[in-house]
């Protein structure tokens, strides 16, 4: 009885393991199909981008980063602010002396071309006429240059509020911003003013290509992981299945071995009497002397 109980428990356990392996197997297959679709979509976007580039004569215009001052808060009414924008890649500086006017969208804008968004930083300096007011912390340009390569737009607009502090207190101000959970020190100066910038990023074909190749690489890596998971799930399923078959073999077979072998048919009583009395091997035939 104990042996039978152990056999049943083992059978149920292996059935559960096989079912789990099959579920993981199907999940891995679905994931592979999903990532394969992503790969094909990215390849299609690359082909479209290549076709558009060929239609334009193969020339790839550089990207542009356009920055305008929307407002400056914290300065007296008679102030004459000047805002200097310093970009690290390419190394370039431009100064804006007026607030952006929506009625004149091409004026009072600083335009930077060929920006290496992944490594570039932006630093802002403010003046009142010729009087130095302060500087800002360094800002990474990458968050200001988003790109959706699968649904590209001609331009991406972001607003950035920049705090201007006295240059001697700039390091202390930056350190205080790194840990927002701690209260600011009494020695940290309050920002002199806040400059709100409108940043417009216009990506180039090169930017879109790089983003698409990055998506393609990530999708290929995820597909490779899914294939490995599929292999492991297949191994687990194959290991679970034989255990169930082995348990099934221990039961009595439904069809007995040799069931196809025909048994010898017993002769009828009439035939037995004929063979015994009149047949070729009967005693009567044996007693007659052949002529």
N, C-alpha and C positions, 0 to 999 in steps of 0.2 A: 504493500500500500504506500509506504514511504517512497519507494522507487518510482511508482506511478505518479505520485504527487509532484516529485521533482521533475519528472519528464514533462508534465503538463505546464509547470511554471516556466521551464526552459523554453518550451514551444511558444508560449505567450510572449515571453521576453524577446525572442528572436523575431517574432512577427512585428512587434512594436518597433524594434530596431530597423527592420526592413522598411516599414512604413515611413519612419523618419528619414531614412536614406532616400526613399523615392520622392518625398516632399522636397528635400534639399536638391535633389537631381532636377526636378521640374523648375524650382526657383532659379537654379543656375542657368538652365536653358533659357528661361524667360529673360534673365539679365543679359545673357549673351546677345539675344535678339534685340533687346533695347539698345545696347551699346553699338551694335552693328548698324542699327538705323541712324543713331547719332553720327557715326563715322560717315555713312553715306550722305547724310544731310550736309555735313561739313565739307565733304568733297564736292558736293553740288554747289555750295556757296563759293568755294575756291574757283570752280570752273566759270561761274558767272562773273566773278571778280576779274578773272583773267580775260574773259571775253570783253568786258567793259573797258579794261585797260588797253586791249588791242584796238578797240573802236576809237579810243582817244589818241591813237598813234603811238601807244606804248610809253608815253611820257607819264611819269609819276610825280605829281606836284607835291611839295613838302607839306606837312601838317602846319597848322597855325594855332597860336594861343593868343586870343584877344582879351585884354583886361581893361576895364573901365571902372571909374569910381562912381558908385551910386550915391553915397552920402558919407559925411564925416560928422560924428557926434562928439561933443565934449569941448569944442573950441568956441571962443567968443564970437559974436556976430561980425565984428570988424576984421576977423582973421582972413588972411590970404594964403590958404593951404596949398602946398605943393607935395605931391606924392611921387616918390621915386620907387620904381619896381626893378629889382635886381634878380636876374635869372642866372642860374649856374650852368645850364647846358641847353643851348649855347650860352657862353658868358656874354651877357648883354644887359644894359641898363637903359630904361626909358622913364621919363618924368611926365606926369599929368598935372596940369594946373587948373583944370576945370572939372566940374561935375558932369557926368554923362547926361546928354539931352536926347530923349527918345525921338524928338522931332528932327534931330540931326544925327542919325545912327552911325554915320561914318566918321564923325568928329570926336575928338577927345578920347581916343582909344589907343592903347599901346599894343602893337602887333609884333609877336615873336614867331619866327618861322623855323622849321626844322628842329622842333623841341624833342629832346630825349626824355620823354615823360617818366620813364621808369627810374631815372637817376637824378633828374633835375630837382632843384629846390628854389623856392621863391622867398625873397626877403624884401620887406617894405620899410621905407624911411619916410618920415613926414617932416615938413618944414612949414613955418609960418613966415611967408615971404622968404627972407634969407636966414631966419633964425631956426636952428636945428631943434626939433621937438623931441624926437626919439625914434626908435626902431622897433621892429616886430621880431618875433621868433622866426626861425626858419620853418617853412611849410613845404612838405613834400608835394610835388606837382602831380604825381600819379593819381591820387584821389580826385583831382580836378579834371582829369582826362579819361573819363570812362568811355569804353567802347563796347557796343553790342554788335559783334561781327555777324551774328546770325540775323539780326534785324537792324542793319546800320542806319544811322541818321546823318544828315549833312553836318549837323553841329550839336554839341552838348553844352548846355548852359548851367552854371553853378554859381551860387552866391557864397561869398566868404567874408566873415566878419573878422577883421584884423585888429588886435589890440596894440596900441603904440605906447611904449614906456620909455622913460629916460634911458639913454644908452648905458649908464653906469649900473642901472637896476635891471637891465635886460636879462642877464644871467639868472638873477634871483627870481625874476618873474617866470622865466622858463622852467626853472626847477620846481617852482610851486605848482605849475600846471601839470607836471609829470605825476604828481600824487594828489588827486582831487579829494581823496578821503581825509587828508590832513588839513588842518586849518592853516591859512596863510600867515606867514610871520609878520610881526608888526613893522619890520624893516622893509618888507616888500612894498614898493610903491604902487599906488592905484594907477591904472592906465591914464595917460594924458588925454587920449582921444581914441575913438574906435572908427576905423575906416572900413566901410562895406564895399567890397569889390564884386563886380560881375565878371566872371571868367567864362569865356566862350571858346570851346575846343573844337576844331575842325580836323578830324583825322584824315590821314592820307591813305592811299591804297596799300602802302607798305605797312601802316599800322593795322589795317584790317587783315592783311595776309598774316602778319605775326600773330594776331589774336586767333585767327582760324587755325593756324598750325599748332598753337598752344592747345586749343580745344581738341584738335585731332589727336595730339599726343596723349592728352588726359583720357580721352575716350578709348584709345588703343590700350592704354595701361589698365583701365578698368575692365576691358574685354578680356585681356590676358588673365587677370585675376579671376574673372568669372569662369574662364575655361579651366583654370587650375582647380577651382571649386567644383566644377562639373566632373573633372577626373576623379577627385577625391570622393565625391558622392557616388560615382559609378563603382568605385572600388568598395565602398562601404555597402552598397546594395548587393554587389556580387558576393561579398563575404556573408551577408545575412541570409541570402537565399539558400545556399547549400545546407545550412544548419537546419532549416525547416524541412528540406527534403530528406535529410538524414533522419530526422525524428519521424517523418512519415514512413520511412522504410521499416522502422521497428514495429509497425502495426502489421496485422495479418493482411496478406495481399488480397485484393478484390478478385483477381483472376489467378487461379493456380497454374503453376508451371506444367507444361505438357498437355494442356487442355485440347490441343489440336491433334494429338496422337489418337488414332482410331483403335478401339478395342475389338478383339476377335469376336465375331458373332457366333453364338451357340446355334447348332443345327436343330431343326424342328424334330419332333418325335417321329413323324412319318418318314422323313429322310433318314433318320437314324435307323429305323426298322428296315428300310430298303437297303441301306449300306450293309447292314448286318446279315440279311437273309438272301438278297438277290444281287447285290452290288458286285463289282469286279473283285473286291477283296473278301466276299462272303465265303462261308464254309461250303455252300452248295456249289458255287463256281469252282472252288478248289477241288471238290470230290469228283467232278466230271473230267474224264480223261479226254484230252483233245485228240481228234482223229487226224 
